[in-house]
Amino acid sequence: MRLLGSIILLLVLGSALAYKSYSGYQVLKTAPLTPAAMPYVNRLSRRFDFWGTPGVGRPATVMVSPQDAPIVIAALNRMRISHEVMVADLGPEVERERAENEALRLALPRSPRVAAYDRFMEFEEINAHVLETVAANPDIASLVDLGLSTEGRELLGIKLSNGAAGQKSVWFDCAIHAREWIAPPVCLRIIDEVLADPALRDLADWYILPVANPDGYSYSHTDERFWRKTRRPNEGSSCVGTDPNRNFDFLWDGVGDFCSEVYPGSSAFSEPECGAIGNFVSSNADSLVLYVAVHSYGELILYPFGHTVEPVPNVDDLIAAGTASADAIEAVGGTRYSVENSAAGLYFTFGASDDYAYGIGAALYSYTYELSGGGSGGFNPPASAIQTVVDEVWPGLKTLVEYSLAN
Ligand SMILES: [Zn+2]
């Protein structure tokens, strides 16, 4: 008995030790950024971990380690970007959230065929849910097996269809950035809604990929809460992973440090997860009307392009559909999403998935949704907020689909 107790204690200690401590990490929050500040912020964001999408008129938040804090604070001071300490020590907050999630996981075991919205599901649970949903609804649902991640996890999407030939199609992916845990529940909610409503399946074929970066998502559960990238090792560096949302083969920009949170990879589509999505999007270009990547956070609906503020040809339609979506979200609980060109905030990006889908001509309507924040220093809402977020975002996504198919 004593031996068993010791083993359990060792296991608990072992798992606690494996999990990255954020003790002493701070979250800094700037004043709303001015256009003049943006070149500096763009440069800083290549080295330090900015959360959400920085932009003109919005405060930016950056997470800094104890070693980096003086460097970032000095840089912000030099650039005359005023800022405050939003979270003085992220460590206890991450530990508290982790304990809460673990307690919820034990208290609320997974119910087969039902998505959980009262806690964050782990990757294996989500994939099991996808497989069960397909098995239980053979006339409506089919598996979209996109292949394997670097570490061999299955990229399992789901297709929901009325079975008619020649349907238009819409695509949603969630959590291509690993730590954005609030995103997969949104994809799962879409699946629930489309399964339940034949009218939605008459609109289009729906493709949904609940976890677009399974290695990173799993790692953010087991090892590092704020892991963002993929988990493919980088040759010649101890820094692992690529920012998958800089790795798509559209205006891919190969400049970047391995250790950067926005490292674009060794080549376009170097990451199998991105290649799989890109391959699906390009090979379904004939039917695809709408592409949506769900991220967090910032309450933003972003449309192409990320590298320029030059308007794209159908910018009026993109704005009209995005605004209709934002109105539908606001109608639920008053949360206002802002509809913006990805580069309007003068934070420039290359190789993003929505720009790829739009840029190669696959989807005339293409968006990145940045959901609401909350929780650890503003980054991620707690489990208790999942239901609210999915309840308000779903009507917005439904409106977006209806608009983009009608126009
Ligand atoms: Zn993201």
Boltz pocket constraint, residues with backbone or C-beta under 6 A from the ligand:
constraints:
  - pocket:
      binder: B
      contacts: [[A, 177], [A, 180], [A, 295], [A, 296]]
      max_distance: 6.0
